[in-house]
Every structure is written in structure tokens, then in C-alpha cells.
Amino acid sequence: MSKIPAELKYTKSHEWIRVEADGTLTIGVTDHAQEALGDIVFLELPEAGRKLSAGEACAVIESVKAASDIYAPVGGEVLAANEDAVDAPESLNADPYANWLFKLKPDNADDVAALMDAAGYEAEIAQA
């Protein structure tokens, strides 16, 4: 059973979103996603300063099995990419919630409220 922390928000494309105290977002891939991908071997993350639209493919995660796009959960500006994760992509397999991919300043904080909560995400992956 995948871990689904209750305090996070989620997308149908298996990104998790943590809302920080300053309103910025920290984004990563879920436990379910890393289990489905298998051994992660490569990450390509968006550059700081890049403007993203909601749902835009902005990063790539590759495993020994497949390559998948990572999507922006909401529109906003990339503040930082996790270079430690790029240097050690296998860290996502070890703990996908401790190893974020990028940080985003959302254009509209209300967009974040529309994302799935843990119960909604759990229901989503149960149907898959």
C-alpha cells in the first residue's frame, strides 16, 4: 500500500504538493508513482525563474522501465529545483516525500485548494 501523507495535496498525474508557511509550494512525486516507475535513474527539472501553466509538462523522470513527464500542479514561477535529487535520483525511491523536485510560487493560491486531498488521491489510485 502506498504511503499518502494527509497534510499534502495531490494531482491525478501523481505529484504531491506541500503548501509552505510563506504560501510557496514544494512539489515531488508520490510513493505510488515511484513504485510504478521502479528504479529511478535520471531527473530533468525546471530552471528557477521559469513560468509554468497549470498542467504543463515541466520536468522528466526516468526509470529503468520508462520515462514520464512531471506536470505543474498550478500555474506559477519556479523558485528552485532540487539539485541533490538530480545528482541522486534514486533518493526518490528511498523516500519520495523527503525528496522534493521543485518549488513554485503559485500565481493564485486558490488554485491550490482545488487539488486533491489525501482521501481523494487514495480513491483515485484505487480506481487505477
VEXKOL-79395 format. One record per residue: z, x, y of N, C-alpha, C in turn; residue in three letters. Coordinates in pm, 1 decimal, always signed. Layout:
! residues N
{{Z, X, Y}, {Z, X, Y}, {Z, X, Y}, 'ALA'} ...
! end
This chain:
! residues 128
{{+0.0, +84.0, -119.1}, {+0.0, +0.0, +0.0}, {+0.0, +88.3, +125.2}, 'MET'} {{-88.0, +62.5, +215.6}, {-96.7, +140.1, +339.2}, {+24.0, +114.1, +428.5}, 'SER'} {{+63.7, +218.7, +498.9}, {+168.9, +202.9, +599.7}, {+106.8, +142.2, +725.2}, 'LYS'} {{+176.9, +44.1, +783.8}, {+130.0, -22.5, +905.4}, {+248.7, -35.6, +1001.3}, 'ILE'} {{+272.6, +66.5, +1083.7}, {+386.6, +59.3, +1175.6}, {+379.8, -63.0, +1267.5}, 'PRO'} {{+492.8, -135.2, +1278.3}, {+498.3, -260.8, +1352.1}, {+479.0, -243.3, +1502.3}, 'ALA'} {{+513.5, -126.9, +1556.3}, {+509.5, -109.6, +1702.3}, {+369.9, -78.6, +1756.6}, 'GLU'} {{+272.8, -59.0, +1669.3}, {+137.9, -22.3, +1712.3}, {+46.8, -143.8, +1718.9}, 'LEU'} {{-66.4, -127.9, +1788.0}, {-175.4, -225.7, +1789.0}, {-287.2, -168.4, +1701.1}, 'LYS'} {{-379.4, -254.2, +1657.8}, {-483.4, -213.1, +1563.4}, {-617.9, -277.3, +1596.1}, 'TYR'} {{-724.7, -213.6, +1544.5}, {-858.8, -270.0, +1556.7}, {-915.0, -297.1, +1417.8}, 'THR'} {{-1019.5, -380.7, +1412.2}, {-1086.4, -408.6, +1285.2}, {-1155.0, -283.8, +1229.5}, 'LYS'} {{-1184.4, -187.6, +1317.9}, {-1250.1, -63.6, +1273.4}, {-1147.7, +44.6, +1238.4}, 'SER'} {{-1021.4, +5.5, +1219.0}, {-914.8, +90.4, +1163.4}, {-864.5, +201.2, +1256.4}, 'HIS'} {{-864.0, +172.7, +1387.2}, {-794.3, +260.9, +1479.8}, {-655.9, +202.4, +1507.9}, 'GLU'} {{-557.3, +289.1, +1527.8}, {-426.5, +242.8, +1575.4}, {-412.2, +283.4, +1721.8}, 'TRP'} {{-335.1, +203.8, +1795.3}, {-317.9, +225.0, +1938.8}, {-169.6, +214.9, +1971.3}, 'ILE'} {{-115.7, +319.8, +2032.8}, {+22.6, +316.9, +2080.8}, {+19.4, +311.6, +2232.5}, 'ARG'} {{+85.7, +211.1, +2289.6}, {+95.1, +199.7, +2435.2}, {+213.7, +285.2, +2479.8}, 'VAL'} {{+185.2, +384.0, +2564.9}, {+289.4, +474.0, +2614.0}, {+360.4, +412.0, +2733.9}, 'GLU'} {{+474.1, +468.3, +2772.1}, {+555.5, +415.8, +2881.8}, {+478.0, +408.7, +3013.1}, 'ALA'} {{+383.6, +501.5, +3033.1}, {+306.1, +503.5, +3158.4}, {+181.9, +414.9, +3153.8}, 'ASP'} {{+164.9, +339.6, +3043.2}, {+50.5, +249.8, +3031.4}, {-72.1, +313.0, +2967.7}, 'GLY'} {{-68.8, +444.1, +2944.0}, {-182.1, +507.6, +2875.6}, {-173.8, +475.4, +2726.9}, 'THR'} {{-283.8, +498.8, +2657.7}, {-293.6, +468.1, +2515.1}, {-314.3, +595.1, +2435.2}, 'LEU'} {{-245.5, +603.5, +2323.0}, {-268.3, +710.4, +2226.6}, {-335.8, +644.0, +2107.4}, 'THR'} {{-446.0, +704.0, +2060.8}, {-531.0, +640.9, +1959.7}, {-550.3, +734.1, +1840.5}, 'ILE'} {{-542.9, +675.9, +1721.5}, {-566.9, +751.4, +1599.1}, {-630.7, +662.2, +1494.7}, 'GLY'} {{-639.0, +712.4, +1372.3}, {-692.4, +632.0, +1261.9}, {-576.9, +590.3, +1171.3}, 'VAL'} {{-591.5, +473.7, +1111.0}, {-484.5, +418.6, +1029.3}, {-474.4, +486.0, +893.0}, 'THR'} {{-361.9, +460.7, +829.4}, {-338.3, +508.0, +693.9}, {-445.8, +452.8, +600.3}, 'ASP'} {{-478.8, +325.1, +618.6}, {-583.4, +261.5, +537.7}, {-716.1, +338.2, +551.8}, 'HIS'} {{-749.7, +376.1, +675.3}, {-875.6, +447.5, +698.9}, {-876.3, +583.5, +631.1}, 'ALA'} {{-767.6, +659.6, +644.6}, {-767.4, +792.8, +583.9}, {-768.0, +783.3, +431.8}, 'GLN'} {{-704.1, +679.4, +375.6}, {-709.1, +659.9, +229.6}, {-851.3, +630.5, +183.8}, 'GLU'} {{-921.0, +546.3, +259.4}, {-1058.2, +509.3, +224.0}, {-1153.0, +629.0, +236.4}, 'ALA'} {{-1130.4, +711.9, +337.3}, {-1217.8, +827.1, +359.9}, {-1195.8, +938.2, +258.3}, 'LEU'} {{-1072.8, +958.0, +215.9}, {-1041.3, +1071.5, +130.1}, {-1015.6, +1194.5, +215.0}, 'GLY'} {{-1040.8, +1312.5, +160.2}, {-1006.7, +1438.3, +227.3}, {-1089.9, +1457.9, +353.5}, 'ASP'} {{-1022.4, +1454.7, +468.0}, {-1089.6, +1468.5, +597.6}, {-1113.4, +1616.5, +625.2}, 'ILE'} {{-1238.6, +1648.4, +660.4}, {-1277.2, +1789.1, +675.8}, {-1329.4, +1824.0, +815.7}, 'VAL'} {{-1358.3, +1722.8, +898.2}, {-1416.8, +1751.4, +1029.3}, {-1389.4, +1636.5, +1125.8}, 'PHE'} {{-1363.0, +1673.1, +1251.2}, {-1345.6, +1574.8, +1358.7}, {-1426.1, +1617.6, +1479.3}, 'LEU'} {{-1487.6, +1521.4, +1543.6}, {-1551.3, +1543.4, +1673.3}, {-1493.0, +1438.9, +1766.9}, 'GLU'} {{-1425.0, +1483.6, +1872.9}, {-1352.6, +1392.5, +1961.3}, {-1416.2, +1389.6, +2100.1}, 'LEU'} {{-1391.0, +1280.9, +2176.0}, {-1449.9, +1269.8, +2310.4}, {-1383.7, +1367.7, +2408.0}, 'PRO'} {{-1462.7, +1411.5, +2505.9}, {-1413.8, +1503.4, +2609.0}, {-1326.6, +1429.5, +2710.1}, 'GLU'} {{-1226.4, +1496.9, +2762.8}, {-1145.8, +1441.6, +2871.6}, {-1238.2, +1410.7, +2989.0}, 'ALA'} {{-1214.8, +1298.2, +3054.2}, {-1296.9, +1256.5, +3167.1}, {-1408.2, +1159.8, +3130.4}, 'GLY'} {{-1438.9, +1148.5, +3001.5}, {-1545.4, +1057.8, +2957.7}, {-1500.0, +912.6, +2975.4}, 'ARG'} {{-1588.5, +830.7, +3031.2}, {-1562.5, +687.2, +3046.4}, {-1617.3, +616.4, +2921.8}, 'LYS'} {{-1534.1, +530.0, +2863.9}, {-1573.6, +458.7, +2743.0}, {-1572.3, +308.4, +2767.5}, 'LEU'} {{-1662.3, +239.9, +2699.3}, {-1661.9, +94.2, +2697.9}, {-1590.4, +48.8, +2571.0}, 'SER'} {{-1531.3, -69.8, +2574.1}, {-1466.5, -124.3, +2454.6}, {-1567.7, -131.5, +2341.0}, 'ALA'} {{-1528.9, -81.2, +2223.8}, {-1616.0, -86.1, +2106.8}, {-1718.3, +25.1, +2098.9}, 'GLY'} {{-1720.2, +113.5, +2198.3}, {-1817.6, +223.7, +2198.5}, {-1778.9, +330.2, +2096.3}, 'GLU'} {{-1876.8, +376.3, +2018.2}, {-1853.0, +488.2, +1927.3}, {-1830.4, +612.3, +2012.5}, 'ALA'} {{-1716.1, +678.1, +1994.6}, {-1682.5, +789.5, +2083.4}, {-1637.0, +914.3, +2009.7}, 'CYS'} {{-1620.4, +904.5, +1879.0}, {-1575.4, +1018.8, +1800.7}, {-1631.1, +1004.7, +1659.2}, 'ALA'} {{-1626.8, +1115.4, +1585.7}, {-1674.6, +1114.8, +1447.7}, {-1566.9, +1177.2, +1359.6}, 'VAL'} {{-1543.3, +1113.9, +1245.8}, {-1450.9, +1168.1, +1146.3}, {-1530.3, +1183.0, +1017.1}, 'ILE'} {{-1522.7, +1301.0, +956.4}, {-1597.0, +1325.8, +832.6}, {-1500.4, +1364.5, +722.4}, 'GLU'} {{-1529.3, +1310.4, +604.3}, {-1452.6, +1347.2, +485.4}, {-1549.7, +1404.4, +382.9}, 'SER'} {{-1496.7, +1442.4, +269.9}, {-1584.5, +1491.9, +164.0}, {-1676.4, +1380.9, +113.7}, 'VAL'} {{-1638.9, +1253.8, +138.7}, {-1716.8, +1139.0, +91.4}, {-1816.5, +1085.4, +193.5}, 'LYS'} {{-1776.8, +1081.8, +322.5}, {-1857.2, +1008.8, +420.8}, {-1823.6, +1052.9, +562.9}, 'ALA'} {{-1909.8, +1013.2, +654.5}, {-1882.2, +1031.0, +797.6}, {-1869.5, +890.9, +857.8}, 'ALA'} {{-1775.0, +874.5, +947.5}, {-1753.5, +745.5, +1012.6}, {-1736.2, +765.2, +1161.4}, 'SER'} {{-1778.5, +664.7, +1236.4}, {-1754.5, +666.2, +1380.3}, {-1613.7, +615.7, +1407.9}, 'ASP'} {{-1557.2, +664.0, +1517.7}, {-1431.4, +613.5, +1573.2}, {-1470.9, +540.3, +1701.2}, 'ILE'} {{-1414.0, +423.1, +1723.1}, {-1453.4, +339.1, +1836.1}, {-1340.8, +327.8, +1938.9}, 'TYR'} {{-1380.0, +315.7, +2064.9}, {-1282.1, +293.0, +2171.1}, {-1227.4, +150.9, +2156.3}, 'ALA'} {{-1095.4, +134.9, +2147.9}, {-1040.2, +0.7, +2130.4}, {-1053.4, -86.0, +2255.6}, 'PRO'} {{-1050.7, -21.6, +2371.6}, {-1068.9, -88.3, +2500.8}, {-1145.5, +7.3, +2591.8}, 'VAL'} {{-1197.1, -44.6, +2701.8}, {-1264.0, +41.0, +2797.8}, {-1163.2, +126.9, +2873.2}, 'GLY'} {{-1205.8, +246.8, +2913.3}, {-1116.8, +333.4, +2989.4}, {-1168.7, +474.8, +2997.6}, 'GLY'} {{-1082.7, +563.3, +3048.2}, {-1118.3, +703.5, +3064.8}, {-1037.4, +788.5, +2968.4}, 'GLU'} {{-1106.1, +879.7, +2898.2}, {-1039.4, +972.1, +2806.4}, {-957.5, +1071.4, +2889.3}, 'VAL'} {{-828.6, +1081.1, +2856.9}, {-740.0, +1174.6, +2925.7}, {-727.8, +1306.9, +2851.1}, 'LEU'} {{-731.4, +1300.5, +2718.4}, {-713.7, +1421.1, +2637.2}, {-763.5, +1395.5, +2496.2}, 'ALA'} {{-804.6, +1503.9, +2431.3}, {-837.8, +1499.6, +2288.7}, {-740.1, +1592.4, +2217.3}, 'ALA'} {{-706.2, +1559.1, +2094.6}, {-609.5, +1637.8, +2018.6}, {-680.2, +1754.5, +1948.7}, 'ASN'} {{-680.4, +1869.5, +2016.1}, {-747.7, +1987.6, +1960.7}, {-679.1, +2037.1, +1833.2}, 'GLU'} {{-548.1, +2011.4, +1819.9}, {-478.1, +2050.6, +1696.6}, {-536.0, +1977.0, +1576.5}, 'ASP'} {{-570.7, +1849.0, +1596.0}, {-630.8, +1771.2, +1487.1}, {-771.7, +1821.6, +1455.9}, 'ALA'} {{-845.5, +1862.4, +1559.6}, {-979.6, +1918.2, +1538.4}, {-969.8, +2045.9, +1454.8}, 'VAL'} {{-869.7, +2128.5, +1486.2}, {-850.7, +2255.2, +1414.4}, {-798.1, +2235.6, +1272.7}, 'ASP'} {{-728.1, +2124.7, +1249.2}, {-669.5, +2097.0, +1117.0}, {-690.9, +1949.4, +1082.1}, 'ALA'} {{-817.5, +1908.7, +1057.5}, {-845.5, +1766.4, +1033.1}, {-769.9, +1709.0, +913.4}, 'PRO'} {{-733.7, +1794.0, +818.8}, {-659.9, +1746.3, +701.5}, {-521.6, +1691.7, +739.3}, 'GLU'} {{-474.7, +1724.0, +860.1}, {-345.3, +1671.5, +906.0}, {-347.2, +1518.4, +912.2}, 'SER'} {{-465.5, +1459.6, +930.8}, {-476.9, +1313.3, +933.7}, {-447.1, +1252.3, +797.4}, 'LEU'} {{-479.6, +1325.8, +691.2}, {-446.6, +1276.9, +557.5}, {-296.1, +1283.5, +533.6}, 'ASN'} {{-232.1, +1387.1, +585.3}, {-88.7, +1405.4, +564.2}, {-7.9, +1297.3, +635.7}, 'ALA'} {{-39.2, +1270.4, +761.9}, {+31.9, +1167.6, +837.8}, {-56.5, +1117.9, +950.8}, 'ASP'} {{-133.6, +1011.0, +925.1}, {-229.6, +963.9, +1025.3}, {-163.9, +909.7, +1152.8}, 'PRO'} {{-35.7, +870.6, +1144.8}, {+29.7, +815.7, +1264.3}, {+95.1, +924.0, +1350.0}, 'TYR'} {{+119.5, +1040.2, +1293.3}, {+176.7, +1151.6, +1370.4}, {+65.7, +1233.2, +1436.9}, 'ALA'} {{-56.5, +1217.3, +1389.7}, {-168.3, +1299.0, +1437.6}, {-270.7, +1211.1, +1508.6}, 'ASN'} {{-255.9, +1202.5, +1639.4}, {-344.2, +1120.4, +1722.3}, {-477.7, +1190.6, +1742.2}, 'TRP'} {{-578.5, +1114.3, +1786.6}, {-711.5, +1169.3, +1812.1}, {-738.2, +1189.6, +1959.7}, 'LEU'} {{-716.7, +1084.1, +2039.6}, {-739.1, +1098.1, +2183.7}, {-650.0, +1001.6, +2260.7}, 'PHE'} {{-634.1, +1032.7, +2389.2}, {-554.6, +949.9, +2479.8}, {-648.9, +887.4, +2580.9}, 'LYS'} {{-620.6, +763.2, +2617.3}, {-710.3, +683.9, +2700.3}, {-629.9, +614.8, +2810.3}, 'LEU'} {{-684.8, +616.4, +2930.6}, {-628.6, +536.1, +3039.7}, {-711.0, +409.0, +3044.1}, 'LYS'} {{-652.3, +292.3, +3006.2}, {-732.2, +170.1, +2997.8}, {-774.3, +119.8, +3136.0}, 'PRO'} {{-895.5, +63.5, +3142.8}, {-942.5, +1.4, +3266.7}, {-860.6, -123.5, +3297.5}, 'ASP'} {{-820.9, -196.4, +3192.0}, {-749.2, -322.6, +3210.1}, {-641.8, -333.3, +3101.9}, 'ASN'} {{-516.2, -326.9, +3142.9}, {-404.9, -331.7, +3047.0}, {-405.3, -460.9, +2965.5}, 'ALA'} {{-459.4, -569.2, +3020.4}, {-463.4, -696.5, +2947.9}, {-550.4, -687.5, +2822.0}, 'ASP'} {{-648.7, -597.7, +2824.0}, {-735.1, -581.4, +2705.9}, {-653.6, -536.6, +2584.4}, 'ASP'} {{-550.0, -457.7, +2609.2}, {-467.8, -404.9, +2500.3}, {-393.8, -519.1, +2429.3}, 'VAL'} {{-348.7, -616.7, +2506.5}, {-275.4, -730.1, +2449.2}, {-361.0, -808.5, +2349.8}, 'ALA'} {{-493.4, -802.5, +2364.5}, {-583.6, -876.7, +2276.9}, {-605.3, -808.0, +2141.7}, 'ALA'} {{-560.2, -684.5, +2126.7}, {-576.4, -612.7, +1999.4}, {-482.7, -670.6, +1893.5}, 'LEU'} {{-512.5, -644.6, +1766.9}, {-431.2, -697.4, +1657.1}, {-293.9, -632.1, +1651.8}, 'MET'} {{-194.0, -711.5, +1614.3}, {-63.0, -654.3, +1585.2}, {-60.7, -614.6, +1437.3}, 'ASP'} {{+52.6, -561.2, +1392.2}, {+62.5, -511.7, +1254.2}, {+34.0, -621.9, +1152.5}, 'ALA'} {{+87.1, -742.0, +1175.0}, {+65.2, -852.9, +1080.4}, {-81.9, -891.3, +1075.1}, 'ALA'} {{-147.1, -893.4, +1191.5}, {-289.5, -925.8, +1195.7}, {-373.8, -822.2, +1123.8}, 'GLY'} {{-337.9, -695.0, +1142.4}, {-412.6, -587.6, +1075.6}, {-390.2, -592.2, +924.8}, 'TYR'} {{-267.1, -618.0, +885.0}, {-236.4, -627.2, +741.8}, {-319.3, -736.9, +676.6}, 'GLU'} {{-330.8, -851.3, +745.8}, {-412.9, -962.0, +695.0}, {-561.0, -921.2, +688.7}, 'ALA'} {{-605.3, -847.7, +790.5}, {-745.7, -802.3, +797.3}, {-780.3, -712.8, +677.4}, 'GLU'} {{-695.0, -614.8, +647.6}, {-728.9, -523.2, +538.2}, {-706.3, -587.4, +401.8}, 'ILE'} {{-622.5, -690.4, +395.7}, {-602.1, -762.1, +269.5}, {-728.6, -837.8, +228.8}, 'ALA'} {{-809.1, -876.8, +327.6}, {-933.9, -951.0, +300.8}, {-1047.8, -857.9, +261.9}, 'GLN'} {{-1032.5, -730.6, +293.0}, {-1143.3, -634.0, +273.2}, {-1171.7, -611.2, +125.5}, 'ALA'} 
! end
